[in-house]
């Protein structure tokens, strides 16, 4: 919705207010996370890590909701479906996978 800007910086994700670039929140991920995506309602932030994990964070508090061992190699990109119920991840293993964003369950 344009109200928050997420930036991956090493093993951190930083959230900024776009108009002023004032930092709102820092999330310690413990892994480089090149893929980031906000849910359509901006409540959740998905991050794909170089370790193959797909993490879902509360975009207000920075608390981790869950992590999915999504890929055998790093995750490059993540994207929420416009309605928010699905989450896609693309990895260095050459695979694209779909997940239920509320539970982290794989979509077969």
Backbone as ProteinMPNN parsed JSONL, in Angstrom:
{"seq_chain_A": "XXXXXXXXXXXXXXXXXXXXXXXXXXXXXXXXXXXXXXXXXXXXXXXXXXXXXXXXXXXXXXXXXXXXXXXXXXXXXXXXXXXXXXXXXXXXXXXXXXXXXXXXXXXX", "coords_chain_A": {"N_chain_A": [[0.815, -1.206, 0.0], [2.174, 1.116, -0.009], [2.83, 2.487, 2.321], [4.933, 1.658, 3.863], [8.366, 0.893, 3.524], [10.374, -1.82, 2.776], [13.627, -3.036, 3.317], [16.229, -5.177, 2.559], [19.115, -5.865, 4.323], [21.968, -7.267, 4.618], [21.935, -9.451, 7.301], [19.604, -8.437, 8.253], [16.326, -6.965, 8.142], [15.026, -3.929, 7.311], [12.536, -1.58, 8.069], [11.062, 1.261, 6.697], [9.655, 4.585, 6.755], [8.372, 5.794, 3.818], [8.213, 8.534, 2.95], [9.908, 10.083, 4.576], [12.045, 8.508, 5.117], [12.47, 7.636, 7.677], [13.438, 5.29, 10.049], [11.445, 2.593, 10.999], [11.412, 0.022, 12.056], [13.568, -2.698, 12.849], [14.356, -5.906, 11.819], [15.864, -8.76, 12.925], [17.139, -11.244, 11.075], [19.012, -13.293, 10.849], [19.975, -14.426, 8.584], [20.917, -13.803, 5.196], [18.52, -12.202, 3.232], [17.289, -11.967, 0.336], [14.806, -11.871, -1.0], [11.773, -10.185, -0.639], [8.413, -9.486, 0.388], [5.357, -7.794, 0.924], [2.234, -8.682, 2.418], [-1.022, -8.316, 0.866], [-2.645, -6.785, 2.616], [-0.752, -5.539, 4.085], [-0.071, -6.479, 6.581], [1.632, -8.638, 7.012], [5.019, -9.65, 6.377], [6.896, -11.302, 4.072], [9.896, -13.138, 3.821], [12.541, -14.391, 1.898], [15.184, -16.535, 2.389], [18.785, -16.976, 2.065], [19.39, -19.443, 3.02], [17.441, -21.119, 2.177], [15.084, -20.957, 3.531], [11.746, -19.78, 4.088], [10.323, -17.117, 5.545], [7.769, -15.736, 7.614], [6.811, -12.678, 8.817], [5.492, -10.506, 11.357], [4.578, -7.432, 10.309], [4.331, -5.19, 11.84], [5.303, -5.588, 14.462], [7.592, -7.102, 14.099], [7.894, -9.692, 14.889], [8.512, -13.167, 14.344], [6.309, -15.228, 12.612], [6.188, -17.795, 11.43], [8.467, -20.193, 9.974], [9.334, -21.702, 6.936], [10.869, -24.534, 5.619], [11.631, -24.08, 2.642], [13.116, -24.409, 0.2], [15.86, -26.225, -1.297], [18.103, -24.829, -1.807], [19.061, -21.33, -1.754], [16.419, -18.831, -1.431], [15.194, -16.748, -3.881], [13.102, -15.02, -4.635], [9.902, -13.837, -3.535], [6.331, -13.738, -3.448], [3.104, -12.512, -2.758], [-0.21, -13.636, -3.439], [-2.672, -11.522, -4.946], [-5.044, -11.569, -3.411], [-4.133, -12.484, -1.024], [-4.143, -15.079, 0.16], [-2.369, -16.979, -0.797], [1.121, -17.711, -1.202], [4.014, -17.376, -3.084], [7.194, -18.855, -3.748], [10.45, -18.627, -5.112], [13.306, -20.449, -5.908], [16.918, -21.053, -5.773], [17.17, -23.641, -6.439], [15.848, -24.057, -8.73], [13.116, -24.25, -8.597], [9.676, -23.293, -8.257], [7.438, -22.671, -5.737], [4.247, -23.031, -4.111], [2.449, -21.768, -1.317], [0.189, -21.883, 1.477], [-0.583, -18.903, 2.84], [-1.444, -18.328, 5.438], [-0.941, -20.575, 7.015], [1.402, -21.799, 6.157], [1.435, -24.175, 4.882], [2.185, -26.438, 2.229], [1.007, -26.063, -1.106], [-0.436, -28.398, -3.1]], "CA_chain_A": [[0.0, 0.0, 0.0], [3.069, 2.263, -0.098], [3.052, 3.184, 3.595], [6.166, 1.164, 4.473], [9.376, 0.407, 2.597], [11.205, -2.868, 3.38], [14.943, -3.13, 2.704], [17.074, -6.245, 3.069], [20.472, -5.359, 4.536], [22.707, -8.323, 5.303], [21.076, -10.335, 8.077], [18.531, -7.621, 8.823], [15.346, -6.303, 7.288], [14.685, -2.645, 7.925], [11.31, -0.977, 7.562], [11.168, 2.719, 6.7], [8.564, 5.411, 6.263], [8.891, 6.231, 2.512], [8.305, 9.985, 2.751], [11.01, 10.687, 5.334], [13.058, 7.462, 5.329], [12.64, 7.379, 9.106], [13.393, 3.86, 10.312], [10.352, 2.214, 11.89], [11.609, -1.278, 12.675], [14.628, -3.567, 12.345], [14.112, -7.322, 12.082], [17.081, -9.575, 12.852], [16.75, -12.488, 10.424], [20.035, -14.316, 11.006], [20.344, -14.933, 7.258], [20.676, -12.862, 4.097], [17.15, -12.415, 2.742], [17.137, -11.114, -0.842], [13.423, -11.767, -1.465], [10.84, -9.616, 0.331], [7.095, -9.115, -0.128], [4.294, -7.519, 1.882], [0.91, -9.203, 2.101], [-1.856, -7.232, 0.342], [-3.134, -5.915, 3.687], [0.462, -4.983, 4.713], [0.092, -6.993, 7.943], [2.707, -9.62, 7.04], [6.161, -9.493, 5.479], [7.551, -12.581, 3.773], [11.292, -13.012, 3.407], [13.174, -15.613, 1.424], [16.573, -16.5, 2.831], [19.835, -17.714, 1.358], [19.437, -20.797, 3.566], [16.306, -21.856, 1.637], [13.907, -20.764, 4.371], [10.747, -18.754, 3.796], [9.85, -16.65, 6.845], [6.656, -14.788, 7.665], [7.009, -11.771, 9.949], [4.491, -9.482, 11.626], [5.194, -6.207, 9.799], [4.219, -4.132, 12.846], [6.134, -5.873, 15.632], [8.825, -7.777, 13.71], [7.964, -11.058, 15.409], [8.371, -14.209, 13.333], [5.117, -16.052, 12.758], [6.679, -19.14, 11.167], [9.465, -20.354, 8.921], [9.11, -22.897, 6.131], [12.049, -24.974, 4.865], [10.981, -24.039, 1.332], [13.957, -24.8, -0.929], [17.141, -26.867, -0.97], [19.099, -23.756, -1.914], [18.506, -20.039, -1.371], [15.193, -18.291, -2.004], [15.476, -15.485, -4.567], [11.947, -14.135, -4.767], [8.648, -14.222, -2.905], [5.218, -12.876, -3.858], [1.774, -12.872, -2.291], [-1.342, -13.515, -4.352], [-3.365, -10.26, -4.625], [-6.057, -11.753, -2.371], [-3.413, -12.751, 0.213], [-4.202, -16.436, 0.679], [-1.258, -17.795, -1.293], [2.444, -17.112, -1.251], [4.906, -18.112, -3.986], [8.632, -18.684, -3.528], [11.302, -19.112, -6.199], [14.596, -20.733, -5.31], [18.096, -21.404, -6.566], [17.044, -25.041, -6.837], [15.102, -24.075, -9.984], [11.722, -24.558, -8.308], [8.724, -22.311, -7.746], [6.514, -23.398, -4.874], [3.12, -22.271, -3.574], [2.185, -22.019, 0.102], [-0.918, -21.181, 2.098], [0.121, -17.872, 3.621], [-1.852, -18.335, 6.837], [-0.437, -21.734, 7.757], [2.687, -22.262, 5.664], [1.281, -25.492, 4.26], [2.44, -26.499, 0.79], [-0.139, -26.26, -1.995], [-0.005, -29.44, -4.035]], "C_chain_A": [[0.857, 1.267, 0.0], [3.347, 2.987, 1.198], [4.337, 2.787, 4.285], [7.074, 0.641, 3.377], [10.23, -0.609, 3.339], [12.499, -2.975, 2.592], [15.701, -4.272, 3.373], [18.501, -5.727, 3.143], [21.262, -6.395, 5.328], [21.753, -9.257, 6.01], [19.984, -9.564, 8.817], [17.567, -7.203, 7.72], [14.985, -5.026, 8.023], [13.451, -2.077, 7.243], [11.396, 0.531, 7.768], [9.85, 3.357, 6.289], [9.048, 6.027, 4.947], [9.08, 7.739, 2.354], [9.543, 10.602, 3.398], [12.214, 9.764, 5.48], [13.399, 7.275, 6.801], [12.488, 5.876, 9.329], [12.31, 3.558, 11.336], [10.661, 0.949, 12.682], [12.801, -1.968, 12.039], [14.314, -4.986, 12.777], [15.43, -8.061, 11.895], [16.7, -10.939, 12.296], [17.745, -13.615, 10.639], [20.509, -14.907, 9.691], [20.094, -13.831, 6.225], [19.334, -13.205, 3.481], [16.876, -11.529, 1.532], [15.702, -10.953, -1.338], [12.509, -11.271, -0.373], [9.511, -9.314, -0.353], [6.143, -8.867, 1.034], [3.024, -8.227, 1.442], [0.053, -8.04, 1.605], [-2.402, -6.283, 1.405], [-1.998, -5.277, 4.491], [0.664, -5.459, 6.149], [1.317, -7.891, 8.068], [3.792, -9.259, 6.042], [6.784, -10.871, 5.306], [8.986, -12.293, 3.365], [11.814, -14.378, 2.995], [14.652, -15.537, 1.704], [17.519, -17.315, 1.978], [19.981, -19.14, 1.867], [18.301, -21.669, 3.047], [15.028, -21.704, 2.434], [13.028, -19.621, 3.891], [10.125, -18.362, 5.128], [8.705, -15.674, 6.682], [6.787, -14.004, 8.964], [5.784, -10.878, 10.12], [5.143, -8.151, 11.26], [5.089, -5.044, 10.781], [5.191, -4.341, 13.996], [7.486, -6.488, 15.279], [8.938, -9.19, 14.232], [7.743, -12.068, 14.284], [7.125, -15.031, 13.635], [5.446, -17.512, 12.515], [7.728, -19.097, 10.074], [9.207, -21.7, 8.249], [10.443, -23.285, 5.497], [11.63, -25.164, 3.398], [11.803, -24.623, 0.186], [15.265, -25.414, -0.447], [18.294, -25.887, -1.052], [18.392, -22.455, -1.581], [17.218, -19.672, -2.081], [15.52, -16.927, -2.607], [14.324, -14.503, -4.55], [10.745, -14.722, -4.053], [7.57, -13.25, -3.365], [3.921, -13.419, -3.289], [0.789, -12.77, -3.445], [-2.076, -12.226, -3.979], [-4.457, -10.385, -3.567], [-5.443, -12.175, -1.037], [-3.358, -14.175, 0.704], [-3.057, -17.336, 0.272], [0.022, -16.981, -1.335], [3.307, -17.983, -2.156], [6.346, -17.835, -3.594], [9.376, -19.286, -4.709], [12.705, -19.27, -5.654], [15.693, -21.039, -6.297], [18.098, -22.871, -6.969], [16.23, -25.189, -8.121], [13.619, -24.339, -9.812], [10.953, -23.313, -7.889], [7.711, -23.111, -6.946], [5.427, -22.449, -4.366], [2.81, -22.735, -2.163], [0.9, -21.313, 0.512], [-0.299, -20.175, 3.052], [-0.272, -17.86, 5.095], [-1.247, -19.445, 7.664], [0.955, -22.173, 7.364], [2.625, -23.633, 5.034], [1.52, -25.405, 2.761], [1.126, -26.708, 0.049], [0.301, -27.277, -3.031], [-0.642, -29.303, -5.397]], "O_chain_A": [[0.319, 2.375, 0.008], [4.034, 4.008, 1.192], [4.797, 3.482, 5.191], [6.613, 0.021, 2.418], [10.758, -0.31, 4.41], [12.487, -3.003, 1.362], [15.803, -4.329, 4.598], [19.037, -5.213, 2.161], [21.23, -6.401, 6.559], [20.847, -9.805, 5.382], [19.507, -9.99, 9.869], [17.927, -7.1, 6.547], [14.677, -5.046, 9.215], [13.332, -2.088, 6.018], [11.747, 1.014, 8.844], [9.043, 2.76, 5.577], [10.059, 6.729, 4.956], [10.02, 8.173, 1.687], [10.151, 11.52, 2.849], [13.281, 10.195, 5.917], [14.488, 6.81, 7.136], [11.53, 5.263, 8.856], [12.252, 4.175, 12.399], [10.238, 0.807, 13.829], [13.028, -1.845, 10.835], [14.04, -5.244, 13.949], [16.041, -7.993, 10.828], [16.015, -11.711, 12.966], [17.36, -14.784, 10.613], [21.358, -15.799, 9.684], [19.172, -13.028, 6.37], [19.043, -14.375, 3.234], [16.293, -10.454, 1.676], [15.408, -9.982, -2.036], [12.46, -11.857, 0.708], [9.479, -8.935, -1.524], [6.118, -9.624, 2.004], [2.76, -8.359, 0.247], [0.368, -6.886, 1.894], [-2.601, -5.1, 1.13], [-2.246, -4.562, 5.461], [1.491, -4.897, 6.867], [1.971, -7.906, 9.11], [3.531, -8.649, 5.006], [7.155, -11.522, 6.283], [9.26, -11.327, 2.652], [11.562, -15.385, 3.657], [15.312, -14.579, 1.302], [17.107, -18.228, 1.262], [20.627, -19.963, 1.219], [18.198, -22.835, 3.429], [13.995, -22.259, 2.06], [13.514, -18.624, 3.357], [9.47, -19.181, 5.772], [8.671, -14.885, 5.737], [6.865, -14.573, 10.053], [5.118, -10.535, 9.144], [6.16, -7.783, 11.848], [5.711, -4.005, 10.562], [5.83, -3.394, 14.456], [8.427, -6.407, 16.069], [9.97, -9.834, 14.044], [6.914, -11.865, 13.398], [6.913, -15.472, 14.764], [5.04, -18.379, 13.289], [7.863, -18.11, 9.349], [8.904, -22.696, 8.907], [11.092, -22.434, 4.889], [11.314, -26.276, 2.974], [11.248, -25.265, -0.705], [15.716, -25.152, 0.668], [19.34, -26.093, -0.436], [17.234, -22.475, -1.165], [16.951, -20.136, -3.19], [16.059, -16.054, -1.925], [14.534, -13.294, -4.462], [10.585, -15.94, -3.971], [7.852, -12.084, -3.64], [3.664, -14.622, -3.328], [0.935, -11.92, -4.323], [-2.104, -11.865, -2.802], [-4.769, -9.405, -2.89], [-6.142, -12.222, -0.025], [-2.576, -14.465, 1.61], [-2.798, -18.348, 0.923], [0.015, -15.759, -1.48], [3.325, -19.204, -2.003], [6.685, -16.732, -3.165], [8.984, -20.325, -5.24], [13.243, -18.362, -5.021], [15.451, -21.256, -7.484], [18.942, -23.297, -7.758], [15.95, -26.306, -8.556], [12.929, -24.625, -10.79], [11.496, -22.406, -7.258], [7.186, -24.115, -7.426], [5.644, -21.248, -4.212], [2.892, -23.922, -1.847], [0.559, -20.267, -0.04], [0.429, -20.552, 3.97], [0.518, -17.412, 5.927], [-1.056, -19.294, 8.871], [1.633, -22.847, 8.141], [3.661, -24.201, 4.685], [1.12, -24.443, 2.106], [0.246, -27.435, 0.511], [1.276, -27.065, -3.752], [-0.373, -30.11, -6.287]]}, "name": "protein", "num_of_chains": 1, "seq": "XXXXXXXXXXXXXXXXXXXXXXXXXXXXXXXXXXXXXXXXXXXXXXXXXXXXXXXXXXXXXXXXXXXXXXXXXXXXXXXXXXXXXXXXXXXXXXXXXXXXXXXXXXXX"}
